Amino acid sequence: LEQLMEPLLRHVQNELDGDGDGDAPANQPRPILGLRPNVLKRIITSALALDQSSSSANDKNNGDGSSNTKTCLRGGETVALHHLEEFCDLHAGSAVMNLADVSNNDSSRLSHYLAFGCLSPRRIVEEASKRKVDNNDDIENNENNWLMSHMTMRDFFLYTCFTSDTNFYASKGMPVRRKKQTSSTTDNDNDPPLWKSFRNDQTISRWNRWAEGTTGLPLIDAAVKELVQTGYCSNRVRQNMASVLCNDLRIDWRAGAEFFQL
């Protein structure tokens, strides 16, 4: 990880020191992916610290790789399968679905394993479908039904992206369902959102506060800081973050997409 991060960290430090090859003066380093270099430096430093702490935790669990800490998940298929089985057996049926804080096993925390190919959606559905309520084979009575439906939604949006190609990244996005025009709506209701220009200092200031977790909105700030410090936040607060960015700050959704991909 240190070797992968080193070129980016060196570039960030050059910008902070004013040694970059750009036209920006030393006191105004160029942003990277729209983020100020000092923000990126904090993200990189946090990622490296988590990697080191995770490695130390793994050394203490008899080397079987099955330990998952509150802040960092171990990678690989073996650990992923152990985590999936444990969650389906012990937590999926009692998970509270409307909490922003998911530290008490109220989220599956499977997104990392899916993203890196340690688990497939089919394997998750297969494992979740084994758990029945009162030995009832009816899928509607499966206490893990919500987990399987999430895999369906995930596939839906992935395939929507594949079939839409570059159109998916249009400024107005790719709505999956257009509202029908009615007599009670006006043309303005159906207009695409007007994103604030990044050439505007106020927009840049709003973006930086959002990306640094300093908006003054406690839930949004906590979600951003959790994501930056741990590489994870639940899909519930991710939706809150995206909603504030696009609907309240009127910042292009694609900037937020880049941020989530860091």
Secondary structure as the mmCIF struct_conf table of DSSP 4:
data_model
#
loop_
_struct_conf.conf_type_id
_struct_conf.id
_struct_conf.beg_label_comp_id
_struct_conf.beg_label_asym_id
_struct_conf.beg_label_seq_id
_struct_conf.end_label_comp_id
_struct_conf.end_label_asym_id
_struct_conf.end_label_seq_id
HELX_RH_AL_P HELX_RH_AL_P1 GLU A 2 ASP A 17
TURN_TY1_P TURN_TY1_P1 GLY A 18 GLY A 18
BEND BEND1 GLY A 20 ALA A 24
TURN_TY1_P TURN_TY1_P2 ALA A 26 ASN A 27
BEND BEND2 GLN A 28 GLN A 28
HELX_LH_PP_P HELX_LH_PP_P1 PRO A 29 PRO A 31
STRN STRN1 ILE A 32 ILE A 32
TURN_TY1_P TURN_TY1_P3 LEU A 33 GLY A 34
STRN STRN2 LEU A 35 LEU A 35
HELX_RH_AL_P HELX_RH_AL_P2 PRO A 37 ASP A 59
TURN_TY1_P TURN_TY1_P4 LYS A 60 GLY A 63
BEND BEND3 ASP A 64 GLY A 65
BEND BEND4 LYS A 70 THR A 71
BEND BEND5 GLY A 76 GLY A 76
HELX_RH_AL_P HELX_RH_AL_P3 GLU A 77 LEU A 90
TURN_TY1_P TURN_TY1_P5 HIS A 91 HIS A 91
HELX_RH_3T_P HELX_RH_3T_P1 ALA A 92 SER A 94
TURN_TY1_P TURN_TY1_P6 MET A 97 ASN A 98
BEND BEND6 ALA A 100 ALA A 100
TURN_TY1_P TURN_TY1_P7 SER A 103 ASP A 106
BEND BEND7 SER A 107 SER A 107
HELX_RH_AL_P HELX_RH_AL_P4 SER A 111 ALA A 115
TURN_TY1_P TURN_TY1_P8 PHE A 116 GLY A 117
BEND BEND8 CYS A 118 LEU A 119
HELX_RH_AL_P HELX_RH_AL_P5 PRO A 121 ALA A 128
TURN_TY1_P TURN_TY1_P9 SER A 129 LYS A 130
BEND BEND9 VAL A 133 VAL A 133
TURN_TY1_P TURN_TY1_P10 ASP A 134 ASN A 135
HELX_RH_3T_P HELX_RH_3T_P2 ILE A 139 ASN A 141
TURN_TY1_P TURN_TY1_P11 GLU A 143 ASN A 144
HELX_RH_AL_P HELX_RH_AL_P6 ASN A 145 SER A 164
HELX_RH_3T_P HELX_RH_3T_P3 ASP A 165 TYR A 169
BEND BEND10 ALA A 170 ALA A 170
TURN_TY1_P TURN_TY1_P12 SER A 171 LYS A 172
BEND BEND11 VAL A 176 ARG A 177
HELX_LH_PP_P HELX_LH_PP_P2 ARG A 178 GLN A 181
TURN_TY1_P TURN_TY1_P13 SER A 183 SER A 184
HELX_RH_3T_P HELX_RH_3T_P4 ASP A 187 ASN A 190
BEND BEND12 ASP A 191 ASP A 191
HELX_LH_PP_P HELX_LH_PP_P3 PRO A 192 PRO A 193
HELX_LH_PP_P HELX_LH_PP_P4 TRP A 195 SER A 197
TURN_TY1_P TURN_TY1_P14 PHE A 198 ARG A 199
BEND BEND13 ASN A 200 ASN A 200
HELX_RH_AL_P HELX_RH_AL_P7 ASP A 201 GLU A 212
TURN_TY1_P TURN_TY1_P15 GLY A 213 GLY A 213
BEND BEND14 THR A 215 GLY A 216
HELX_RH_AL_P HELX_RH_AL_P8 PRO A 218 THR A 230
BEND BEND15 GLY A 231 GLY A 231
HELX_RH_AL_P HELX_RH_AL_P9 ASN A 235 SER A 243
HELX_RH_PI_P HELX_RH_PI_P1 VAL A 244 ASP A 248
BEND BEND16 LEU A 249 LEU A 249
HELX_RH_AL_P HELX_RH_AL_P10 TRP A 253 GLN A 261
#
